Amino acid sequence: MFTKGFSPGNRLLRILKVILIGVLVTVSIWGISRFEFFDNFERSTLDLRFKLSPTPSEADSSIILVLLDGGSMDQLPWPVPRQLYSDVLGLLQDWGTRVVAFDILFDLPSVYSAVEDSIFGSVASTGSTAFVMAMLQRDGSEIPENAIIDISINSAELDSAWYCTPPTQMIAKGAEILGSTSDRQDPDGVFRSIRLLTETPRGIAPSLPVAIAWLALECPDITVCGDRFSIGGITLRTSDNCRLQLKYHGPAGTYTSIPLADLTAALNARATGQPCPVDTTVFNGAVVLIGYAAPALYDLKPTPYSPQCPGVEVIATAVDNILNNSYIRKYPPRVSFFTALLVSLLSAIFLSAVKRIPLGTLLAALPTLLLLVISLFLFRSGIWLETVLPASSGILTILAGGIFLFSSENRKKQEIRNAFSQYLSPDVVSQVTEHPETLVLGGDKRYMTSFFSDIRGFTGFSEKLKPEELVSLLNRYLTIMTDIILETGGTVDKFEGDAIIAFWGAPLKLEDHAERACSAALRCHNAHIDMNRQLMLEGYPEIFTRIGLSTGDMVVGNMGSSRRFDYTAIGSTVNLGSRLEGANKVYNTSIMVQEDTFKNARDQFVFRELDTIRVVGQQIPVTVYELKCRRNEITDELETVLREYSIALDLYRKGDFRAAAEAFSTIGDPTSMIMEQRCSQMIEEYADDPDKWDGVFNLSSK
């Protein structure tokens, strides 16, 4: 809807107000973003970016994993002899590997022979070999000398450790360097970054990825200045405590991996003079990491791509990132704030500069969508631009600004609501508010269900009460009835004293209007039972309501004069509903419906076929039914009554009044007793001319 008086001055004021809302939203979200749940959400978006843009082709092919996987465990003895590791290490050195690193903690002596450890250390000392150690805060061994690197540090805060769990002494002394994999995952349990360095009492200890990169780059100088980590001419930007944000290229299996059993097979082939089953050329100049991949060995880490990735592959990713200067760089927090502010301002301008709010909302969403696209392209270049804060600011600016604009645009609609809410149902008011052009005379034909209710003996009932008591009680009664009708989707047409006229199926079309009307009728009946208990306690007489339901074609719309009209329904179906309400007193029933209502609702409700009647003012006979209960509420006793009444009714319609009277008498409920008395009268009435009986009972009054 177009805004009234959308002049340039009003437009500018409107834009400025929404811009102010955008600024306030951004500042508020910025404050909330300091909470941990916000960071977790941002990390989840980072994982999504990884999955949307995998780069397996960019993984360094010179990094090779030798894995003790499930298949290898089935073929090799356990624990794997250190002699086998020694032989494999010697084989890799012969094939020309640049660096071999063991991501296996050899902290306990060999279970086979102490000589194994000595041989293992001796073989390791002949090449560039690194072993892993675990860093500890307490209760461990002293830090070995070959776990320390001479590093120049300026203004960098590092995590610290006092002790470690190194390999056995004979193995450790053969290592050119030891590196640590002791690290912490993000609060949600995923490994997205690694610690590069650790401060110890003896000096700076490298992580295993740094140790491997240091060996691969032929032991260059390492310097740390603020957030810059430099090694061999490669400079990395790190986050707090000298941590590197990892750039994963894909899920587990991205790097070339070879089972350890394949290398033992190569050893056997060499010993027997057979062709080597492994392509040895891939190892020439390669960086080889040896580690666990079998689930039983408990070295599986959650990564953005997979909840279970071998820990050695996480180390390989870090080595790749360092050697190729390819990692994730995160913009500082101030960039996120200004990005959020820009998105909010653009969203506010687009939202408020267009007359139509729906169109403005679509345009206002563009900055947020553009942000998401840009963040994905930046991520492919290794840049992490936060999206949760800016996107939240943009979305909430749209919501808050939209609410503000909607409330302004809604003033005219509110005037209509205030004018008509006293006379029309909420659904009608809503429809008229959205479509004021409907405030003209006219109607359309619809298939609906009408509802008529009346309090039995209201005149006598009202004479027992004072006027103010009567009004108070009637208001309570009408409120209960009206609430039920509206809750079931009905429209209250009007009140006529104690009577209520309503219908289902307009202004909103309802396919199940008959079922809704039956549900409302039963709920009203049950509500009266509860209400009567309270009335008796208060000293008031009980209330009994008769209800008539009629389903069929009727005309619904605005009826009246050009200056004053009502939204109502008219037609013979509506009149029939009124007659059925009155017909309840003839059969001593509470809820009477006609055949169309029965047909549309019989799957959900239980009915008793009462009779075929001709109401006052209509010549066409109507089969009428009594609404008893829902299908799931039927009892054995009620089923018996319905069955016996059906038998008696069949005799009655055939004109066998004596047999029908006897059958009705055995049932014993009030309606059957009335039918029994009628049969007794008809025995005399049709004694002379039985053929006059056509099976239709003519009502003599409304």
JOFEN-V763061 format. One line per field, one symbol per residue. ss: DSSP state (A for helix, B for strand, O for the rest). psi: psi as a letter, one per 20 degrees, with the letter a starting at -180 (. if undefined). burial: + if it has 24 or more other C-alpha atoms within 12 Angstrom, else -. A space follows every 50 residues. Layout:
BEGIN
ss->???
psi->???
burial->???
END
This chain:
BEGIN
ss->OOOOOOOAAAAAAAAAAAAAAAAAAAAAAAAAOOOAAAAAAAAAAAAAAA AAOOOAAAOOOOBBBBBBOAAAAAAOOOOOOAAAAAAAAAAAAAOOOOBB BBOOOOOOOOOOOAAAAAAAAAAAOOOOBBBBBBBBOOOOBOOOAAAOBO BBBBOOOOBBOOBBBOOOAAAAOOOOBBBBOOOOOOOOOOOOBBBOBBBB OOBBBBBAAAAAAAAAOOOOOBBBBOOBBBBOOBBBBOBOOOBBBOOOOO OOOOOBBBBAAAAAAAAAAAAAOOOOOOOAAAAOOOBBBBBBOOAAAOOB BOOOOOOOBBAAAAAAAAAAAAAOOOOOBBOOAAAAAAAAAAAAAAAAAA AAAOOOAAAAAAAAAAAAAAAAAAAAAAAAOOBBOOOAAAAAAAAAAAAA AAAAAAAAAOAAAAAAAAAAOOOOOAAAAAAAAAOAAAOOOBBBBBBBBB BBBBBOOAAAAAAOOOAAAAAAAAAAAAAAAAAAAAAOOOBBBBBBOOBB BBBBOOOOOOOOAAAAAAAAAAAAAAAAAAAAAAAAAAOOOOOOBBBBBB BBBBBBBBBBOOOOBBBBBBOAAAAAAAAAAAAAAAAOOOBBBBAAAAAA AOOOBBBBBBBBBBOOOOOOOBBBBBBBBBAAAOOAAAAAAAAAAAAAAA AAAOOOAAAAAAAAAAAOOAAAAAAAAAAAAAAAAOOOOAAAOOOOBBOO OO
psi->pqpplmrgghggggghghggggghgggghgghiiqhhghhgghhhghhhg himqlhiipoiioppopnaghhhhhqqpqpqhhghgggghghhhikqgqp polpomiqqpigqhhghggghgghiianpqqqqpqqhrlarqpqhjjpqo popolppqqqqhrrnrrqghghiiphqqqqjorqrrhjjpoirqpgqppr hibppqrghggghgghjllrqpqpodjpopolippqpraqklqpoqnpia apjhqpqpqhhhhhhhghgghjkrqpiqoihiiojqopppaqiphijllp qprhhqiopphhhggggggggghjloapppqrhhhgghgggggggggggh giiqgpggghgghhighggggggghghhhijjpopphgggggggghgggg hggghghgiighhhggghhiiihqqhggggghghmhiilrqrrqpqoapq ppqqpplhghghiiqqghggggghggghggggggghhjjrpogrpndiqp prqpjqippphkhghgggggghhgghhhghhhghhhhijqqqpppppppp paprppaopbrihprqorqrrhhghhgghhghihhhjlrhoprahhgghi jihiqpqpogrprorpiphpqppqqppgrqhjjqrhgghgggghhhghhg gghijmhghgggghhigirgghhghghghhhhghhjhhmhihojjppppi r.
burial->--+----------++-+++++++++++-++--+----+---++++++-++ +-+++--++++++++++++--++------++++++++++++++-+-++++ +++++++-++-----++++++++++-++++++++++-----++++++++- +-+--++++++++++++++++++++++++++++-++---+++++++++++ --+++++++++++++++----++++-+++++--+++++++++++++++++ +++++++++++++++++----------+----+-++++++++++----++ ++++++-++++++++++++++++++++++++----+++++++++++++++ +++++-+--++-++++++--++--++-+++++++++++++++++++++++ ++-+++-++---+--++--+---++++++-+++-----+---+--+++++ ++++++-----+-------+--++--++++++++++-++++++++--+++ ++++++++---+++++++++++++++++--+---------++++++++++ ++++++++-------++++++-++++++++++++++++++++++++++++ ++-++++++++++++------+++++++++----------++-+++++++ +++-++++-++++++-+---++++++++++-+------------+++++- --
END
